[in-house]
């Protein structure tokens, strides 16, 4: 690739076409969402990851009922078969493609198999994800926490996108939805591994949206708040917190499929984002106050800062004692 700077005339007509489509589909989504969904996905091939439970499972059923051919991807074949059977019994089309997306070669295989079987992928929904809740000070010897979240939440999602984008570009049509979190705006404590991977995913999504804005390929980020899914079940405190229902989360997803809006973000996320930019230190203090208030049991092998300081002071005192003795011997 040459480093020489070159110029060409840009295509500006697609901006006006996109503007008209944006308002047309947003109005349809408000007035008649069921009909709009059918119009948007009927006859289309949808590749949906994380399809075996929760949001993914319900979205798959809605898409199948709306006339899409749904390619279901997750690790558990048995669960996928149950969902596919339900879709077929309701008159829809669905096929299962089990696999472990943390294996990037498996991502390639799944995409090739789907495109060979169905000819194309019109809509990719990167819904699969992994969350880890742990303070940074408890992860000093757990670098694999960051590797695991990046592997599935970022690298696997981008690998899937890279596989289907050439076909979308050739047809000049397609849509990629990357499921993210309101945590990207609110930056809650104890989620550094999870949010780091979602920040990366959103960064790629927005750059891709900018690069393909003159085409008919669209990219969307869906910033969910906490949703009552199996992913949050291990964290007991969430049982007592107000979280979004799966039904509402599914409606959010279907709205993004219809409108192809660049981002779906609730009022809490907008407020958190405004707070962060207008009063960053105040926002930081509020999050830190909640972090200090909620106690987190340290791991068994954790050595606290207080213990390290005491050990350091003892070691320094021991060193000074030896130095004084050497000095006395020398005198």
C-alpha positions as a Python dict, from the first residue, in 0.01 Angstrom:
ca = {
    (1, 'X'): (0, 0, 0),
    (2, 'X'): (139, 337, -104),
    (3, 'X'): (180, 613, 153),
    (4, 'X'): (127, 876, -116),
    (5, 'X'): (-168, 1106, -43),
    (6, 'X'): (-439, 1078, -307),
    (7, 'X'): (-780, 1238, -349),
    (8, 'X'): (-1104, 1143, -524),
    (9, 'X'): (-1455, 1280, -549),
    (10, 'X'): (-1670, 1151, -260),
    (11, 'X'): (-2020, 1010, -302),
    (12, 'X'): (-2264, 1237, -124),
    (13, 'X'): (-2600, 1124, -267),
    (14, 'X'): (-2609, 818, -32),
    (15, 'X'): (-2621, 1057, 267),
    (16, 'X'): (-2953, 1201, 150),
    (17, 'X'): (-3092, 856, 74),
    (18, 'X'): (-2988, 736, 419),
    (19, 'X'): (-3149, 1041, 580),
    (20, 'X'): (-3483, 962, 421),
    (21, 'X'): (-3463, 593, 509),
    (22, 'X'): (-3373, 675, 868),
    (23, 'X'): (-3692, 871, 933),
    (24, 'X'): (-3911, 637, 731),
    (25, 'X'): (-3804, 328, 927),
    (26, 'X'): (-3814, 505, 1264),
    (27, 'X'): (-4172, 613, 1200),
    (28, 'X'): (-4262, 258, 1092),
    (29, 'X'): (-4108, 120, 1409),
    (30, 'X'): (-4326, 349, 1620),
    (31, 'X'): (-4650, 310, 1425),
    (32, 'X'): (-4645, -59, 1335),
    (33, 'X'): (-4340, -242, 1474),
    (34, 'X'): (-4468, -592, 1394),
    (35, 'X'): (-4532, -513, 1028),
    (36, 'X'): (-4206, -315, 1004),
    (37, 'X'): (-4008, -611, 1136),
    (38, 'X'): (-4164, -842, 878),
    (39, 'X'): (-4086, -594, 601),
    (40, 'X'): (-3727, -560, 718),
    (41, 'X'): (-3632, -927, 765),
    (42, 'X'): (-3867, -1137, 551),
    (43, 'X'): (-3655, -1359, 327),
    (44, 'X'): (-3331, -1242, 491),
    (45, 'X'): (-3062, -1461, 647),
    (46, 'X'): (-2980, -1368, 1007),
    (47, 'X'): (-2671, -1499, 1187),
    (48, 'X'): (-2736, -1476, 1560),
    (49, 'X'): (-2472, -1564, 1820),
    (50, 'X'): (-2556, -1636, 2183),
    (51, 'X'): (-2884, -1783, 2060),
    (52, 'X'): (-2928, -2063, 2312),
    (53, 'X'): (-3092, -1864, 2595),
    (54, 'X'): (-3210, -1528, 2721),
    (55, 'X'): (-3230, -1239, 2476),
    (56, 'X'): (-3085, -1440, 2188),
    (57, 'X'): (-3339, -1720, 2214),
    (58, 'X'): (-3640, -1487, 2217),
    (59, 'X'): (-3505, -1268, 1938),
    (60, 'X'): (-3452, -1581, 1727),
    (61, 'X'): (-3817, -1680, 1770),
    (62, 'X'): (-3937, -1330, 1680),
    (63, 'X'): (-3720, -1321, 1367),
    (64, 'X'): (-3834, -1667, 1262),
    (65, 'X'): (-4198, -1563, 1302),
    (66, 'X'): (-4130, -1250, 1095),
    (67, 'X'): (-4007, -1456, 799),
    (68, 'X'): (-3629, -1456, 842),
    (69, 'X'): (-3408, -1761, 809),
    (70, 'X'): (-3226, -1771, 1142),
    (71, 'X'): (-2881, -1929, 1178),
    (72, 'X'): (-2851, -2007, 1549),
    (73, 'X'): (-2500, -2007, 1696),
    (74, 'X'): (-2397, -2107, 2050),
    (75, 'X'): (-2199, -2383, 2220),
    (76, 'X'): (-2493, -2597, 2334),
    (77, 'X'): (-2638, -2793, 2041),
    (78, 'X'): (-2925, -2938, 2245),
    (79, 'X'): (-3056, -2597, 2347),
    (80, 'X'): (-3022, -2467, 1992),
    (81, 'X'): (-3216, -2766, 1857),
    (82, 'X'): (-3505, -2693, 2095),
    (83, 'X'): (-3523, -2330, 1980),
    (84, 'X'): (-3494, -2425, 1614),
    (85, 'X'): (-3773, -2678, 1654),
    (86, 'X'): (-3998, -2416, 1815),
    (87, 'X'): (-3931, -2178, 1524),
    (88, 'X'): (-4006, -2445, 1264),
    (89, 'X'): (-4323, -2555, 1446),
    (90, 'X'): (-4442, -2195, 1427),
    (91, 'X'): (-4384, -2192, 1051),
    (92, 'X'): (-4040, -2028, 1045),
    (93, 'X'): (-3697, -2132, 920),
    (94, 'X'): (-3404, -2199, 1150),
    (95, 'X'): (-3082, -2399, 1142),
    (96, 'X'): (-2833, -2468, 1420),
    (97, 'X'): (-2458, -2412, 1398),
    (98, 'X'): (-2302, -2504, 1732),
    (99, 'X'): (-1948, -2396, 1805),
    (100, 'X'): (-1713, -2225, 2050),
    (101, 'X'): (-1659, -1869, 1931),
    (102, 'X'): (-1352, -1823, 2150),
    (103, 'X'): (-1181, -2039, 1887),
    (104, 'X'): (-1134, -1793, 1601),
    (105, 'X'): (-1094, -2068, 1345),
    (106, 'X'): (-1430, -2198, 1461),
    (107, 'X'): (-1575, -1853, 1382),
    (108, 'X'): (-1441, -1888, 1028),
    (109, 'X'): (-1584, -2237, 990),
    (110, 'X'): (-1929, -2137, 1113),
    (111, 'X'): (-1948, -1837, 879),
    (112, 'X'): (-1831, -2038, 579),
    (113, 'X'): (-2084, -2312, 654),
    (114, 'X'): (-2372, -2066, 687),
    (115, 'X'): (-2285, -1876, 371),
    (116, 'X'): (-2248, -2201, 178),
    (117, 'X'): (-2584, -2329, 305),
    (118, 'X'): (-2782, -2006, 263),
    (119, 'X'): (-2583, -1810, 7),
    (120, 'X'): (-2529, -1502, 221),
    (121, 'X'): (-2567, -1334, 560),
    (122, 'X'): (-2786, -1022, 555),
    (123, 'X'): (-2782, -947, 927),
    (124, 'X'): (-2517, -1039, 1183),
    (125, 'X'): (-2610, -1001, 1550),
    (126, 'X'): (-2308, -1041, 1779),
    (127, 'X'): (-2505, -1119, 2094),
    (128, 'X'): (-2272, -1372, 2262),
    (129, 'X'): (-2078, -1231, 2554),
    (130, 'X'): (-1900, -1299, 2880),
    (131, 'X'): (-1902, -1079, 3190),
    (132, 'X'): (-1660, -1082, 3483),
    (133, 'X'): (-1719, -879, 3800),
    (134, 'X'): (-1401, -835, 4002),
    (135, 'X'): (-1199, -543, 4141),
    (136, 'X'): (-875, -464, 3963),
    (137, 'X'): (-681, -510, 4289),
    (138, 'X'): (-809, -869, 4297),
    (139, 'X'): (-696, -939, 3939),
    (140, 'X'): (-323, -870, 3968),
    (141, 'X'): (-255, -1240, 3915),
    (142, 'X'): (-562, -1302, 3695),
    (143, 'X'): (-461, -1154, 3360),
    (144, 'X'): (-660, -1432, 3198),
    (145, 'X'): (-979, -1247, 3303),
    (146, 'X'): (-893, -984, 3043),
    (147, 'X'): (-791, -1239, 2783),
    (148, 'X'): (-1119, -1431, 2822),
    (149, 'X'): (-1343, -1128, 2785),
    (150, 'X'): (-1147, -989, 2490),
    (151, 'X'): (-1150, -1327, 2319),
    (152, 'X'): (-1530, -1360, 2311),
    (153, 'X'): (-1665, -1007, 2346),
    (154, 'X'): (-1426, -841, 2101),
    (155, 'X'): (-1210, -1072, 1891),
    (156, 'X'): (-1484, -1327, 1817),
    (157, 'X'): (-1733, -1054, 1726),
    (158, 'X'): (-1488, -885, 1491),
    (159, 'X'): (-1387, -1218, 1338),
    (160, 'X'): (-1753, -1294, 1260),
    (161, 'X'): (-1795, -948, 1108),
    (162, 'X'): (-1481, -983, 896),
    (163, 'X'): (-1616, -1306, 756),
    (164, 'X'): (-1955, -1169, 647),
    (165, 'X'): (-1854, -816, 542),
    (166, 'X'): (-1702, -912, 203),
    (167, 'X'): (-2036, -1059, 95),
    (168, 'X'): (-2228, -759, 228),
    (169, 'X'): (-1991, -525, 46),
    (170, 'X'): (-2032, -717, -280),
    (171, 'X'): (-2412, -690, -254),
    (172, 'X'): (-2394, -335, -111),
    (173, 'X'): (-2636, -433, 162),
    (174, 'X'): (-2613, -560, 518),
    (175, 'X'): (-2642, -481, 885),
    (176, 'X'): (-2418, -570, 1180),
    (177, 'X'): (-2542, -526, 1537),
    (178, 'X'): (-2289, -548, 1817),
    (179, 'X'): (-2442, -589, 2162),
    (180, 'X'): (-2272, -367, 2416),
    (181, 'X'): (-2360, -229, 2759),
    (182, 'X'): (-2460, 93, 2930),
    (183, 'X'): (-2148, 35, 3139),
    (184, 'X'): (-1951, 194, 2855),
    (185, 'X'): (-2123, 522, 2952),
    (186, 'X'): (-2150, 468, 3329),
    (187, 'X'): (-1813, 295, 3390),
    (188, 'X'): (-1921, 101, 3701),
    (189, 'X'): (-1650, -33, 3930),
    (190, 'X'): (-1542, -400, 3924),
    (191, 'X'): (-1604, -447, 3551),
    (192, 'X'): (-1268, -345, 3405),
    (193, 'X'): (-1226, -670, 3208),
    (194, 'X'): (-1579, -672, 3070),
    (195, 'X'): (-1599, -303, 2989),
    (196, 'X'): (-1253, -299, 2834),
    (197, 'X'): (-1370, -555, 2579),
    (198, 'X'): (-1696, -368, 2514),
    (199, 'X'): (-1514, -37, 2470),
    (200, 'X'): (-1299, -207, 2208),
    (201, 'X'): (-1606, -350, 2035),
    (202, 'X'): (-1780, -12, 2026),
    (203, 'X'): (-1467, 158, 1896),
    (204, 'X'): (-1452, -83, 1603),
    (205, 'X'): (-1826, -50, 1540),
    (206, 'X'): (-1819, 327, 1517),
    (207, 'X'): (-1512, 337, 1294),
    (208, 'X'): (-1675, 80, 1064),
    (209, 'X'): (-1995, 287, 1056),
    (210, 'X'): (-1796, 592, 950),
    (211, 'X'): (-1607, 405, 678),
    (212, 'X'): (-1918, 244, 526),
    (213, 'X'): (-2154, 544, 563),
    (214, 'X'): (-2164, 598, 184),
    (215, 'X'): (-2282, 239, 129),
    (216, 'X'): (-2595, 45, 227),
    (217, 'X'): (-2412, -141, 506),
    (218, 'X'): (-2511, -32, 854),
    (219, 'X'): (-2354, -82, 1198),
    (220, 'X'): (-2533, -52, 1532),
    (221, 'X'): (-2433, -59, 1899),
    (222, 'X'): (-2694, -175, 2148),
    (223, 'X'): (-2612, -47, 2496),
    (224, 'X'): (-2813, -264, 2732),
    (225, 'X'): (-2848, -192, 3103),
    (226, 'X'): (-2852, -493, 3335),
    (227, 'X'): (-3091, -752, 3193),
    (228, 'X'): (-3235, -1046, 3388),
    (229, 'X'): (-3043, -1316, 3199),
    (230, 'X'): (-2830, -1617, 3304),
    (231, 'X'): (-2515, -1404, 3257),
    (232, 'X'): (-2588, -1193, 3568),
    (233, 'X'): (-2720, -1480, 3782),
    (234, 'X'): (-2385, -1554, 3959),
    (235, 'X'): (-2378, -1201, 4105),
    (236, 'X'): (-2619, -1228, 4399),
    (237, 'X'): (-2657, -853, 4457),
    (238, 'X'): (-2836, -820, 4122),
    (239, 'X'): (-3132, -1011, 4267),
    (240, 'X'): (-3218, -698, 4467),
    (241, 'X'): (-3154, -440, 4194),
    (242, 'X'): (-3395, -304, 3930),
    (243, 'X'): (-3293, -462, 3599),
    (244, 'X'): (-3442, -473, 3252),
    (245, 'X'): (-3666, -768, 3167),
    (246, 'X'): (-3575, -997, 2881),
    (247, 'X'): (-3899, -898, 2703),
    (248, 'X'): (-3799, -531, 2704),
    (249, 'X'): (-3447, -619, 2593),
    (250, 'X'): (-3591, -815, 2301),
    (251, 'X'): (-3802, -512, 2201),
    (252, 'X'): (-3485, -301, 2202),
    (253, 'X'): (-3313, -547, 1973),
    (254, 'X'): (-3607, -566, 1731),
    (255, 'X'): (-3623, -186, 1721),
    (256, 'X'): (-3256, -165, 1620),
    (257, 'X'): (-3311, -431, 1353),
    (258, 'X'): (-3597, -226, 1207),
    (259, 'X'): (-3449, 124, 1233),
    (260, 'X'): (-3079, 35, 1187),
    (261, 'X'): (-3004, 326, 1419),
    (262, 'X'): (-2640, 374, 1510),
    (263, 'X'): (-2699, 336, 1883),
    (264, 'X'): (-2973, 227, 2120),
    (265, 'X'): (-2925, 385, 2462),
    (266, 'X'): (-3168, 440, 2749),
    (267, 'X'): (-3218, 748, 2963),
    (268, 'X'): (-2979, 623, 3233),
    (269, 'X'): (-2699, 582, 2981),
    (270, 'X'): (-2758, 928, 2834),
    (271, 'X'): (-2755, 1077, 3183),
    (272, 'X'): (-2437, 893, 3279),
    (273, 'X'): (-2266, 1003, 2956),
    (274, 'X'): (-2365, 1367, 3011),
    (275, 'X'): (-2248, 1351, 3372),
    (276, 'X'): (-1914, 1205, 3269),
    (277, 'X'): (-1840, 1483, 3019),
    (278, 'X'): (-1986, 1775, 3217),
    (279, 'X'): (-1871, 1676, 3568),
    (280, 'X'): (-1610, 1402, 3532),
    (281, 'X'): (-1469, 1424, 3886),
    (282, 'X'): (-1815, 1429, 4040),
    (283, 'X'): (-1911, 1128, 3833),
    (284, 'X'): (-1594, 952, 3944),
    (285, 'X'): (-1667, 1026, 4310),
    (286, 'X'): (-2023, 892, 4286),
    (287, 'X'): (-1904, 564, 4135),
    (288, 'X'): (-1622, 536, 4387),
    (289, 'X'): (-1863, 597, 4677),
    (290, 'X'): (-2077, 302, 4567),
    (291, 'X'): (-1762, 95, 4517),
    (292, 'X'): (-1650, 158, 4876),
    (293, 'X'): (-1998, 101, 5016),
    (294, 'X'): (-2050, -245, 4864),
    (295, 'X'): (-1806, -492, 5017),
    (296, 'X'): (-1642, -756, 4801),
    (297, 'X'): (-1490, -1065, 4958),
    (298, 'X'): (-1122, -1085, 4862),
    (299, 'X'): (-978, -1410, 4722),
    (300, 'X'): (-802, -1643, 4967),
    (301, 'X'): (-455, -1559, 4837),
    (302, 'X'): (-509, -1183, 4838),
    (303, 'X'): (-253, -973, 5025),
    (304, 'X'): (-402, -637, 5124),
    (305, 'X'): (-225, -305, 5077),
    (306, 'X'): (-212, -265, 5455),
    (307, 'X'): (-34, -600, 5491),
    (308, 'X'): (210, -509, 5213),
    (309, 'X'): (288, -175, 5377),
    (310, 'X'): (347, -344, 5710),
    (311, 'X'): (573, -603, 5550),
    (312, 'X'): (760, -330, 5365),
    (313, 'X'): (805, -132, 5686),
    (314, 'X'): (930, -441, 5872),
    (315, 'X'): (1171, -519, 5592),
    (316, 'X'): (1295, -162, 5589),
    (317, 'X'): (1337, -168, 5968),
    (318, 'X'): (1524, -496, 5949),
    (319, 'X'): (1753, -354, 5682),
    (320, 'X'): (1823, -43, 5892),
    (321, 'X'): (1903, -257, 6198),
    (322, 'X'): (2156, -461, 6000),
    (323, 'X'): (2307, -140, 5861),
    (324, 'X'): (2347, 5, 6213),
    (325, 'X'): (2513, -315, 6335),
    (326, 'X'): (2758, -306, 6047),
    (327, 'X'): (2832, 55, 6125),
    (328, 'X'): (2891, -26, 6493),
    (329, 'X'): (3120, -314, 6405),
    (330, 'X'): (3314, -85, 6175),
    (331, 'X'): (3360, 169, 6454),
}
